[in-house]
Amino acid sequence: MTRLFLRFYFGVVAILISAWLIQGYVFRDRSEKNARVVEQALSGGARLARDELLSAADFDRAMATVADRFDYPVTLFPLDADWLWPEARERLRQGEVVLLGTHIAVALTPTDSGVSRPRDDLDTVGLTDYGKDRGGDNAAPHTAEGLLFGPLPEFAGPSQTEVNLGYGVVFLMAAIAIAVLLRPVVFQMRAVERTAAAIAGGDLSARIDRSQAPQDLALVGAFNSMADRTEALLRSQRELLQAVSHELRTPLARIRFAADLVETAKSEEERQTRLDAIDSATQKLDDLVGELLTYVRLESDQLKGQPENVELSALFSELIDIHATLHPKIEFRSLPQHPPAEIFTDRKGLARAVENLLSNAARHAKHLVQVRSRDDQDGILIEVEDDGEGISSEDREKIFQPFVRLGDSGQTGSGLGLALVQRIAKRQGGTIEVGSSPLGGARFTLRWPK
């Protein structure tokens, strides 16, 4: 993780430095082009002043006139001065006007024109000699002289050095800021790496300690939620496997026992009774396997059907007809809703959930089971009630777990019906709750989104 962070960080720093160098090159190139523009803009005045001095009979008077004409100093300088770099000196000797920093220079006696005006009575000065009185002891005659105009008025804006320095500071601050901002991310990535390694090693309870994180980033919460979900799924699968093993063992034992008794039957009637027991146990085993397959497929979303318009009153009547035949001693009621409710949803999933609720209510009811629907702010509520013994508050969460049966262990059913209802409801974005009914038994409330 440290190597990954360093690679990323130095890569970003390299990009910043490259950007710094590129902008420095662009600014310098642009500055050189701007210098040529300034030279061209001021070359006319500089050449006119030079020509006027070269053609004047009285050089000193002409020099004074030229100096008064400009708003900045005009001085003479030798072309062989030490501060003049060779490229500029060569351009001056060729008669060009050259920008020397904050000054404009032009050769007074360019050698390529063959003109030479030796003046023993004329003093010359350099860039550092502005303001000296002419005629001093340091004056020396030169046959190659130039006119120096400036310093010129400064342009508004930063210099190249200031721009480079400014960008350098900005990039340095950006590099420091990136390091500071990445630090908590790197810290938590290391914590994720350690925790993931621990989980891979078998420690499913390993989690990232939120208290040690410098900042509570979403990564920690997301990883811990994933770890909780993974641990819960593995625990559920382990418990489900144990429950399935137990549930399958009972009908298999009955089948084996009845098969052994078939051979010892003393009459055809007794033999048929034992064969019927084998068929009943086989049917129960088949039902259990079917419920298990449905439960597993719901987890993988394999049973998701196409949505369609479902009229609830018609669905309730259809399911009640089926269960009224199976439970002739129980009265089933469907309370009407005005106006009739109709929702656009997966009909098979909704029908399976309501059917399981009706079947569960019929097994525990004394005389009456009723179902109704009503509108809710977030969807539709489907309530299934019975007049049985009801469910205690401590058992209301437990009944939605697979293979859980309350009360007498001799109850019929696979113990998967309510677990299937909860899984179907979650897949559709709904919920299932259980409470007390005014009828005396339990009330299951299925909240189904519209």
VEXDREN-2710 file (C-alpha; in Angstrom, 1 decimal):
% VEXDREN-2710
k/r/px/py/pz
1/MET/0.0/0.0/0.0
2/THR/2.9/2.4/0.8
3/ARG/4.5/1.7/-2.6
4/LEU/1.2/2.3/-4.3
5/PHE/0.8/5.6/-2.5
6/LEU/4.3/6.8/-3.3
7/ARG/3.9/5.8/-6.9
8/PHE/0.7/7.8/-7.1
9/TYR/2.0/10.8/-5.2
10/PHE/5.3/11.1/-7.1
11/GLY/3.4/10.7/-10.3
12/VAL/1.2/13.6/-9.5
13/VAL/4.3/15.7/-8.4
14/ALA/6.0/14.8/-11.7
15/ILE/2.9/16.1/-13.6
16/LEU/2.9/19.3/-11.6
17/ILE/6.7/19.9/-12.3
18/SER/6.2/19.1/-16.0
19/ALA/3.3/21.7/-16.1
20/TRP/5.6/24.2/-14.4
21/LEU/8.4/23.7/-16.9
22/ILE/6.0/23.8/-19.9
23/GLN/4.4/27.1/-18.7
24/GLY/7.9/28.5/-18.1
25/TYR/8.9/27.6/-21.7
26/VAL/5.7/29.0/-23.1
27/PHE/6.1/32.2/-21.1
28/ARG/9.7/32.7/-22.2
29/ASP/8.9/32.1/-25.8
30/ARG/6.0/34.5/-25.6
31/SER/8.3/37.1/-23.9
32/GLU/10.8/36.8/-26.7
33/LYS/8.1/37.4/-29.3
34/ASN/6.8/40.3/-27.3
35/ALA/10.3/41.7/-27.2
36/ARG/10.5/41.7/-31.0
37/VAL/7.1/43.5/-31.0
38/VAL/8.5/46.2/-28.7
39/GLU/11.6/46.5/-30.9
40/GLN/9.5/47.0/-34.0
41/ALA/7.2/49.5/-32.2
42/LEU/10.1/51.7/-31.0
43/SER/12.5/51.2/-33.8
44/GLY/11.2/54.1/-35.9
45/GLY/11.9/56.7/-33.2
46/ALA/15.3/55.3/-32.4
47/ARG/16.4/55.3/-36.0
48/LEU/15.1/58.9/-36.5
49/ALA/17.1/60.0/-33.5
50/ARG/20.2/58.2/-34.8
51/ASP/19.9/59.7/-38.3
52/GLU/19.4/63.2/-36.8
53/LEU/22.6/62.9/-34.8
54/LEU/24.6/61.5/-37.7
55/SER/23.5/64.4/-40.0
56/ALA/23.9/67.2/-37.4
57/ALA/26.7/69.7/-37.7
58/ASP/26.7/70.4/-33.9
59/PHE/26.5/67.0/-32.3
60/ASP/26.1/68.2/-28.7
61/ARG/23.2/70.5/-29.5
62/ALA/21.5/67.7/-31.5
63/MET/22.1/65.3/-28.6
64/ALA/20.4/67.7/-26.2
65/THR/17.5/68.2/-28.6
66/VAL/17.0/64.5/-29.0
67/ALA/17.2/64.0/-25.2
68/ASP/14.6/66.6/-24.6
69/ARG/12.2/65.0/-27.1
70/PHE/11.9/61.7/-25.1
71/ASP/10.3/61.2/-21.7
72/TYR/13.1/58.8/-20.7
73/PRO/16.9/59.2/-20.6
74/VAL/18.9/59.1/-23.9
75/THR/22.6/58.3/-23.5
76/LEU/25.6/57.1/-25.4
77/PHE/27.3/53.8/-24.8
78/PRO/30.2/51.9/-26.4
79/LEU/29.4/48.8/-28.5
80/ASP/32.3/46.9/-26.9
81/ALA/30.9/47.4/-23.4
82/ASP/31.3/44.3/-21.1
83/TRP/27.6/44.2/-20.1
84/LEU/26.5/43.8/-23.8
85/TRP/26.1/40.1/-24.7
86/PRO/27.6/39.1/-28.1
87/GLU/24.3/38.4/-29.8
88/ALA/22.9/41.8/-29.0
89/ARG/26.2/43.4/-30.0
90/GLU/26.1/41.7/-33.4
91/ARG/22.6/42.8/-34.1
92/LEU/23.5/46.4/-33.2
93/ARG/26.5/46.3/-35.5
94/GLN/24.0/45.2/-38.3
95/GLY/21.9/48.3/-37.7
96/GLU/19.0/46.6/-35.8
97/VAL/17.2/48.1/-32.9
98/VAL/17.6/45.8/-29.9
99/LEU/15.6/45.6/-26.6
100/LEU/18.1/45.3/-23.7
101/GLY/15.9/44.5/-20.8
102/THR/14.2/47.8/-19.9
103/HIS/16.2/49.8/-22.6
104/ILE/16.2/50.2/-26.3
105/ALA/19.5/50.5/-28.1
106/VAL/20.6/51.3/-31.6
107/ALA/24.1/51.6/-33.1
108/LEU/25.1/55.2/-33.8
109/THR/28.0/54.1/-36.1
110/PRO/27.1/50.7/-37.5
111/THR/30.3/49.1/-39.0
112/ASP/28.4/47.3/-41.8
113/SER/27.5/50.7/-43.3
114/GLY/31.1/51.8/-43.5
115/VAL/30.3/55.0/-41.5
116/SER/32.8/56.0/-38.8
117/ARG/32.6/59.2/-36.9
118/PRO/35.6/59.6/-34.5
119/ARG/34.9/62.3/-32.1
120/ASP/37.7/63.0/-29.6
121/ASP/35.6/65.6/-27.9
122/LEU/32.6/63.2/-27.2
123/ASP/32.4/61.3/-23.9
124/THR/30.5/58.0/-23.8
125/VAL/28.8/56.2/-20.9
126/GLY/27.5/52.7/-20.1
127/LEU/24.4/51.3/-18.5
128/THR/25.6/52.1/-15.0
129/ASP/26.9/55.6/-15.9
130/TYR/23.5/57.4/-16.3
131/GLY/23.7/61.0/-15.0
132/LYS/27.4/61.5/-15.2
133/ASP/28.5/64.9/-16.4
134/ARG/30.1/64.7/-19.8
135/GLY/33.7/65.8/-20.0
136/GLY/34.8/63.9/-16.8
137/ASP/38.1/62.2/-16.2
138/ASN/36.6/58.8/-17.2
139/ALA/35.5/59.9/-20.7
140/ALA/37.0/58.0/-23.6
141/PRO/36.5/58.4/-27.3
142/HIS/35.0/55.5/-29.2
143/THR/34.6/55.0/-32.9
144/ALA/31.7/52.5/-32.4
145/GLU/29.0/54.0/-30.3
146/GLY/25.3/53.5/-29.7
147/LEU/22.3/55.3/-28.4
148/LEU/20.6/53.9/-25.3
149/PHE/17.0/54.8/-24.6
150/GLY/15.6/54.1/-21.2
151/PRO/14.8/52.7/-18.8
152/LEU/11.5/52.5/-20.5
153/PRO/8.2/52.6/-18.6
154/GLU/7.4/49.2/-17.2
155/PHE/4.5/47.1/-18.6
156/ALA/1.7/46.2/-16.2
157/GLY/2.1/42.5/-15.3
158/PRO/4.6/40.1/-13.7
159/SER/8.0/39.3/-15.1
160/GLN/9.0/35.8/-16.1
161/THR/10.8/35.3/-12.8
162/GLU/7.8/36.3/-10.9
163/VAL/5.5/34.0/-12.9
164/ASN/7.9/31.1/-12.5
165/LEU/8.2/31.7/-8.8
166/GLY/4.4/32.1/-8.4
167/TYR/3.7/28.9/-10.3
168/GLY/6.4/27.1/-8.3
169/VAL/4.8/28.2/-5.0
170/VAL/1.3/27.1/-6.3
171/PHE/2.6/23.7/-7.4
172/LEU/4.4/23.2/-4.1
173/MET/1.3/24.0/-2.1
174/ALA/-0.7/21.7/-4.4
175/ALA/1.8/18.8/-3.7
176/ILE/1.6/19.4/0.0
177/ALA/-2.2/19.6/-0.1
178/ILE/-2.4/16.3/-2.1
179/ALA/-0.2/14.6/0.5
180/VAL/-2.4/15.9/3.3
181/LEU/-5.6/14.9/1.6
182/LEU/-4.4/11.5/0.6
183/ARG/-3.1/10.7/4.1
184/PRO/-6.5/9.6/5.6
185/VAL/-7.4/7.7/2.4
186/VAL/-4.1/5.8/2.6
187/PHE/-4.6/5.1/6.3
188/GLN/-8.0/3.6/5.6
189/MET/-6.8/1.7/2.6
190/ARG/-4.2/0.1/4.8
191/ALA/-6.9/-0.7/7.4
192/VAL/-9.0/-2.2/4.6
193/GLU/-6.0/-4.3/3.5
194/ARG/-5.3/-5.6/7.0
195/THR/-9.0/-6.4/7.7
196/ALA/-9.5/-8.0/4.3
197/ALA/-6.5/-10.2/4.9
198/ALA/-7.9/-11.2/8.4
199/ILE/-11.3/-12.1/6.9
200/ALA/-9.6/-14.1/4.2
201/GLY/-7.7/-15.9/6.9
202/GLY/-11.0/-17.0/8.5
203/ASP/-11.6/-14.3/11.1
204/LEU/-15.1/-13.2/10.0
205/SER/-15.5/-10.9/13.0
206/ALA/-12.6/-8.6/11.8
207/ARG/-13.7/-5.0/11.3
208/ILE/-12.0/-1.6/10.7
209/ASP/-11.9/0.4/13.9
210/ARG/-13.7/3.7/13.3
211/SER/-12.2/5.3/16.3
212/GLN/-8.6/5.1/14.9
213/ALA/-9.5/6.6/11.5
214/PRO/-8.4/10.3/11.2
215/GLN/-11.6/11.0/9.2
216/ASP/-14.8/9.0/8.9
217/LEU/-14.7/8.3/5.2
218/ALA/-17.4/6.3/3.5
219/LEU/-14.9/3.6/2.7
220/VAL/-14.7/2.4/6.3
221/GLY/-18.5/2.3/6.6
222/ALA/-19.0/0.5/3.3
223/PHE/-16.3/-2.1/4.0
224/ASN/-17.7/-2.8/7.5
225/SER/-21.2/-3.1/6.1
226/MET/-19.9/-5.5/3.5
227/ALA/-18.1/-7.6/6.2
228/ASP/-21.3/-7.6/8.3
229/ARG/-23.4/-8.8/5.4
230/THR/-20.9/-11.4/4.4
231/GLU/-20.6/-12.8/8.0
232/ALA/-24.4/-12.8/8.3
233/LEU/-24.8/-14.6/4.9
234/LEU/-22.2/-17.2/5.8
235/ARG/-23.8/-17.7/9.3
236/SER/-27.2/-18.0/7.7
237/GLN/-26.0/-20.5/5.2
238/ARG/-24.4/-22.6/7.9
239/GLU/-27.5/-22.5/10.0
240/LEU/-29.6/-23.2/6.9
241/LEU/-27.5/-26.2/6.0
242/GLN/-27.8/-27.6/9.6
243/ALA/-31.6/-27.0/9.5
244/VAL/-31.9/-28.6/6.1
245/SER/-30.0/-31.6/7.3
246/HIS/-32.3/-32.0/10.2
247/GLU/-35.4/-31.5/8.2
248/LEU/-34.4/-34.0/5.5
249/ARG/-33.4/-36.6/8.1
250/THR/-37.0/-37.0/9.5
251/PRO/-38.9/-37.9/6.2
252/LEU/-36.0/-40.0/5.1
253/ALA/-36.1/-42.0/8.4
254/ARG/-39.8/-42.4/8.0
255/ILE/-39.4/-43.7/4.5
256/ARG/-36.7/-46.2/5.5
257/PHE/-38.7/-47.4/8.5
258/ALA/-41.9/-47.8/6.5
259/ALA/-40.0/-49.6/3.7
260/ASP/-38.6/-52.1/6.2
261/LEU/-42.1/-52.7/7.6
262/VAL/-43.6/-53.3/4.1
263/GLU/-41.9/-56.7/4.0
264/THR/-43.4/-57.7/7.3
265/ALA/-46.9/-56.7/6.6
266/LYS/-49.4/-59.6/7.5
267/SER/-52.1/-58.4/5.2
268/GLU/-52.7/-56.5/2.0
269/GLU/-54.5/-53.7/4.0
270/GLU/-51.5/-53.3/6.4
271/ARG/-49.1/-53.4/3.5
272/GLN/-51.1/-50.6/1.7
273/THR/-51.2/-48.5/4.9
274/ARG/-47.4/-48.7/5.1
275/LEU/-47.0/-47.8/1.4
276/ASP/-49.3/-44.8/2.0
277/ALA/-47.0/-43.7/4.8
278/ILE/-44.0/-43.9/2.4
279/ASP/-45.9/-41.9/-0.1
280/SER/-46.8/-39.3/2.5
281/ALA/-43.2/-39.0/3.7
282/THR/-42.0/-38.8/0.1
283/GLN/-44.5/-36.0/-0.7
284/LYS/-43.4/-34.1/2.4
285/LEU/-39.8/-34.5/1.3
286/ASP/-40.7/-33.2/-2.2
287/ASP/-42.5/-30.2/-0.7
288/LEU/-39.5/-29.4/1.5
289/VAL/-37.1/-29.6/-1.4
290/GLY/-39.4/-27.4/-3.5
291/GLU/-39.6/-24.8/-0.6
292/LEU/-35.8/-24.9/-0.3
293/LEU/-35.3/-24.3/-4.0
294/THR/-37.7/-21.4/-4.0
295/TYR/-36.0/-19.9/-1.0
296/VAL/-32.5/-20.1/-2.6
297/ARG/-33.7/-18.8/-6.0
298/LEU/-35.3/-15.8/-4.3
299/GLU/-31.9/-14.9/-2.9
300/SER/-30.4/-14.9/-6.4
301/ASP/-33.4/-13.1/-8.0
302/GLN/-34.1/-16.0/-10.4
303/LEU/-37.8/-16.0/-9.7
304/LYS/-38.4/-12.4/-10.6
305/GLY/-41.5/-12.2/-12.9
306/GLN/-42.8/-9.6/-15.3
307/PRO/-44.8/-6.9/-13.6
308/GLU/-48.5/-6.6/-14.4
309/ASN/-51.7/-5.0/-13.1
310/VAL/-53.0/-7.0/-10.2
311/GLU/-56.5/-6.4/-8.7
312/LEU/-56.2/-7.4/-5.1
313/SER/-59.8/-8.3/-4.5
314/ALA/-59.7/-10.8/-7.3
315/LEU/-56.4/-12.2/-6.1
316/PHE/-57.8/-12.6/-2.6
317/SER/-60.9/-14.5/-3.8
318/GLU/-58.8/-16.8/-5.9
319/LEU/-56.5/-17.7/-3.0
320/ILE/-59.4/-18.0/-0.5
321/ASP/-61.1/-20.6/-2.8
322/ILE/-58.0/-22.7/-2.7
323/HIS/-57.5/-22.6/1.1
324/ALA/-61.2/-23.0/1.9
325/THR/-61.1/-26.4/0.3
326/LEU/-58.0/-27.4/2.2
327/HIS/-59.4/-26.1/5.6
328/PRO/-63.2/-26.7/5.5
329/LYS/-63.6/-25.9/9.2
330/ILE/-62.1/-22.4/8.9
331/GLU/-64.1/-19.4/7.6
332/PHE/-62.1/-17.2/5.2
333/ARG/-63.2/-13.5/4.7
334/SER/-62.0/-10.9/2.2
335/LEU/-62.9/-7.4/3.5
336/PRO/-63.7/-5.1/0.5
337/GLN/-61.7/-1.9/-0.2
338/HIS/-63.3/1.1/-1.8
339/PRO/-62.3/1.9/-4.4
340/PRO/-60.8/-1.5/-5.3
341/ALA/-57.1/-1.5/-5.1
342/GLU/-55.0/-2.3/-8.1
343/ILE/-51.2/-2.3/-8.3
344/PHE/-48.6/-2.9/-11.0
345/THR/-46.2/-5.6/-9.7
346/ASP/-45.0/-9.2/-9.9
347/ARG/-48.2/-11.2/-9.6
348/LYS/-46.5/-14.5/-8.9
349/GLY/-44.4/-13.1/-6.0
350/LEU/-47.4/-11.3/-4.5
351/ALA/-49.6/-14.3/-4.8
352/ARG/-47.0/-16.6/-3.2
353/ALA/-46.5/-14.2/-0.2
354/VAL/-50.3/-13.8/0.4
355/GLU/-50.8/-17.6/0.0
356/ASN/-48.2/-18.4/2.6
357/LEU/-49.7/-15.9/5.0
358/LEU/-53.2/-17.4/4.5
359/SER/-51.8/-21.0/4.9
360/ASN/-50.0/-20.0/8.1
361/ALA/-53.1/-18.3/9.5
362/ALA/-55.3/-21.3/8.7
363/ARG/-53.0/-23.6/10.6
364/HIS/-53.3/-21.5/13.8
365/ALA/-56.9/-20.1/13.5
366/LYS/-59.8/-21.5/15.5
367/HIS/-62.6/-20.5/13.3
368/LEU/-61.8/-17.3/11.3
369/VAL/-59.2/-15.9/8.9
370/GLN/-59.7/-12.6/7.2
371/VAL/-57.6/-10.6/4.6
372/ARG/-57.9/-7.0/3.5
373/SER/-56.0/-4.3/1.8
374/ARG/-55.7/-0.5/2.4
375/ASP/-53.8/2.3/0.9
376/ASP/-50.7/3.6/2.6
377/GLN/-48.4/6.6/2.0
378/ASP/-45.6/4.4/0.5
379/GLY/-47.7/1.7/-1.1
380/ILE/-50.4/-0.8/-0.2
381/LEU/-50.9/-2.6/3.1
382/ILE/-52.2/-6.3/3.0
383/GLU/-53.3/-7.6/6.4
384/VAL/-54.0/-11.2/7.2
385/GLU/-55.5/-12.0/10.6
386/ASP/-56.7/-15.0/12.5
387/ASP/-58.5/-15.7/15.8
388/GLY/-55.9/-18.2/17.1
389/GLU/-53.6/-17.9/20.1
390/GLY/-51.4/-15.2/18.6
391/ILE/-47.7/-14.8/18.8
392/SER/-45.8/-13.5/21.8
393/SER/-43.6/-10.4/21.4
394/GLU/-40.4/-12.2/22.0
395/ASP/-41.1/-14.7/19.2
396/ARG/-42.2/-12.1/16.5
397/GLU/-38.7/-11.7/15.0
398/LYS/-37.9/-15.4/15.4
399/ILE/-40.7/-16.7/13.2
400/PHE/-39.3/-15.2/10.0
401/GLN/-36.1/-17.4/10.3
402/PRO/-36.0/-20.5/8.2
403/PHE/-37.3/-23.8/9.8
404/VAL/-38.5/-22.1/13.0
405/ARG/-41.8/-23.5/14.4
406/LEU/-43.4/-22.2/17.5
407/GLY/-45.2/-24.3/20.1
408/ASP/-45.8/-28.0/19.6
409/SER/-43.1/-29.7/17.5
410/GLY/-45.8/-31.8/15.9
411/GLN/-47.0/-28.9/13.7
412/THR/-47.2/-29.4/10.0
413/GLY/-45.3/-27.3/7.5
414/SER/-41.7/-26.9/6.5
415/GLY/-40.9/-23.9/8.6
416/LEU/-40.0/-21.9/5.4
417/GLY/-43.4/-20.2/4.7
418/LEU/-42.8/-17.0/6.6
419/ALA/-39.1/-16.8/5.7
420/LEU/-40.2/-16.9/2.0
421/VAL/-42.7/-14.1/2.6
422/GLN/-40.0/-11.9/4.2
423/ARG/-37.6/-12.7/1.3
424/ILE/-40.2/-12.0/-1.3
425/ALA/-41.2/-8.7/0.4
426/LYS/-37.5/-7.5/0.6
427/ARG/-36.9/-8.4/-3.1
428/GLN/-39.9/-6.1/-4.0
429/GLY/-38.8/-3.3/-1.7
430/GLY/-41.5/-4.1/0.9
431/THR/-41.6/-5.3/4.5
432/ILE/-43.5/-7.8/6.6
433/GLU/-44.5/-7.3/10.2
434/VAL/-46.5/-9.2/12.8
435/GLY/-48.6/-7.9/15.7
436/SER/-51.8/-8.6/17.6
437/SER/-55.2/-8.8/15.9
438/PRO/-58.6/-7.6/17.3
439/LEU/-59.8/-11.2/16.5
440/GLY/-57.5/-12.5/19.2
441/GLY/-54.8/-14.0/17.2
442/ALA/-51.9/-12.6/15.0
443/ARG/-52.0/-9.9/12.4
444/PHE/-49.4/-10.1/9.6
445/THR/-49.0/-6.8/7.7
446/LEU/-47.4/-7.0/4.3
447/ARG/-46.3/-3.6/3.0
448/TRP/-46.1/-3.8/-0.8
449/PRO/-44.8/-0.9/-3.0
450/LYS/-47.1/0.3/-5.7
END
